[in-house]
C-alpha cells in the first residue's frame, strides 16, 4: 500500500530540504517543487495529496496556485506557509479551501497536526465524492420529463398538481412516478429522497432543478 503523498512548493531551497527531512521519517512520500509552474507541469495532480504551499513566490504566487488548484477541482488539500501572514492573507486562503495557514519559521508539532488534518479532510472529501457520484449516476438514468416530475415530487406536490403544472394527465404522472421508482430501484419515497439529496441537486428547497453533472475524469498533468 502506498504511503500518503506530500508536495512541497516553495522557492526557498533550504525550506524544501528541511521539510523533506522532517516529513519523511513520518512515513510520507515527499515531493518538492521550486515554483508553482514546475508543480503544475510535473506533479501527478490526479493523485490525492497534501500540498505545502509558500504564499509568496515569484511568478505564480502561492495564493494564485491555490486558486488554480481549487478551480481544477483536483484532490489536493492545501496548507499555506507564510513568513509574513496577515489577516487578509489568512482569510483569502481559507476561503479558497486551504486546511490552514502556518507562519514561518514552522513549528513541527503544528505542521504535523495540520498534515494530519489535511489527509483527514481528503478522506472525508473522497467518501463524499463517491456518494455524490453514485447518486448522480443513478439520476442520469432519468429522462428530462422524469426529472421534472421528480423535482415536483421532492417539493411535496400531489399527482394532480404535477399534472396541471406540466400539462399532462394525472395518469401520465403516475406512469412517470412508477418509472422513476423502477429506474432508481426505490421502494419508497424516503429512499428516493435520499438519492436526490446525496446527488446534491438542490442548494436549498427553492433552487431550480438541474441535471447532475458527472465528475470529469482526472488525468495526470503532462510534463
N, C-alpha and C positions, 0 to 999 in steps of 0.2 A: 504493500500500500504506500502511495506517495505521501510524503510529509507536506504540510502546508507551505505554500509559497509566499514569500515576501519580496516585493520590489522596493528598491531604494532609488529615488530620483532626486539627486542633489548635485549641484555643480562643484561642491567642495570635495576634493579627493579624500582629504583627511576624514571628513564626516562619513563618506561612503565606506571607507576602510574600517573605521571604528564601529559603525553599525553592523557591518558584516561580521566582524569578530565577536561582537556582543550577542548577536542573534543566533548564529549557527550552533553554539553549544546547547541551545534550547530545542534543537532538532528541526529547525526550519530550513527549507531551501531558500537561499538568499541570492537575488539577482540585483546588480547595481547598474545604474544608468547615469551618465554625466549631465543629461539635459532632457527636457520633455520631448524634443523632436526624436532623439535616439530611442527613447522609450516607446513612443507611438509607432515608430518604424519597425522596431525589433522585438518588442515584448509579445508574448502569447496572450493577447487581450481576451481570448475566449475562455481562458482558464481562471477559475475563481482564485483570488489572491488578495492580500493586504498590500497597499501601496503607501510607503512613507514619502511624502512629497514636500520639498522645501518650497515655501510660499514665494520667495523672491529669487528667481533665477533669470539670467539673461535670456533673451529670445522669448520663448513661450514661458510665462510665469507659472508658478505652481497653481495659483488660483485659476488661471486660464486652462491649465491642464485638467484640473478637477472638473471644470465646466464642460470641457470636451468629453471626458470620460462619462460624465453624467448624461450628456446628450446622446452618446452612443449606446447607453444602456448596458455597458459591459459589467460582468460580475466581479467588480473590484470594490473593496472597501478602503477609503482613503483616510489616512492620518496625516494631518498637515503639521509641518515643522516650521517654526519661525524664530528668528533671533530677535525680532522687534515686533512682537504681537501687540495688536491694539484691539479695541472693541469692534471696530468696523470690520477688521480682517477676520476676527473670530466669527462674527455674525454672518459674514459673506460665505465663509467656508462651511459653516454648519447648515446654512440654508440650502446649500448645494449638495448636502448629504454626507459631509465628512463625519467620521466617527467622533473625532475630537481634534483639537489643535494643541500642540505641545510646544512650549518655549525651549529654545536652546540657551545654555547647554542642557542636554537631555538628562532627565532623572531616570535611571534604569528601571526602577520599580514602576514609575508611571508609564514608561514606554511599554513594558511587558504587559501591564494591565490593559493598556489601550489596544495592543495587538490581540490580546485575548478577546476583548470586546468586538474588535473588527471581525474576527473569524466567527464569533457567535452571531453577529449581525448577518454575515454571509450565509451561514447555515439556515438561519430563520428566513432570509430572503429566498434561498433556493427552495425550501419547502413551500413557501407561499407561491412562488412562481410555478411550481409543479402543479399545485392545486388549481391555480387560476388557468393554467394551460389546459389541463384535463377538462375543466368545466367549459372553457371556451370551445374546445374541440367538440364537445357534445352539442353545444348550442349552434355550432356551424352546420349541423345536420339539418337544421330547420330552414324552411323556405322563408322569403321575406314576409309573406302573409302570416305564416305561423308565428314569426317573431312579433308581428303586430298584435296578434291575439294573445301571445304570451305576455307582452307588456301590459295589456289590458287586464289580464288575469292577476298579475302582480299588483295592479292598482286596486284590486278587490272588486272589479266590475262583474256583474252578472251577465249571463249569455244574451239577454235581451238588449242590454245597454251596449254590449260589444257589437252586436248585430247592427244596431242603429248607427253606431259610430263608424263602422266600416262599410255600411251599405250592403250588408249581406243578411241572409235569413238566420234566425236562431238555430235552426237545424244544421246549417253550414258551420256555425260556430262550434256546435257540439262535435262535428266531424274533425274540425281543426284541433280542438282540445284533445280528442282521443288520439289523433296523430302525434301531437306534441308529447303526450304521456308515453306513447308507444316508442317514439324515436329516442326519447331520453331515458327510457326504462324506469319510469317513475310510477310508484304505486299510489301516491297521494300527493296532495298539494304541498305538504311540508318538504318532501324530498325534491319536488320541483323547484321550490323557492331556494332551497339550499344550493342547487346548481346555479341558479340565476345570480345569486349574490356572491358565490365563490368566483364566478367569472368576472365580477366587477363591472357589471353592466350599468349600474347607476351610482353616481356620486351622492345622490340624495333621492328620496322618493319622487321628487318632481322633475328630475332630469329627463331629457329625451332619451328614447331607446336608441341604442347603437349596436350594430352587429359586432361581436367580439373580435378583436384583431389577434391573430395568432402570432406568437413571438417569432421574430425574424431569426433565421439561422445565424449563429455567430461563427464567423470564420477567423482564422488566425490572420493577424496583420502581416502583410508581405514585408520582407526585409529589404 
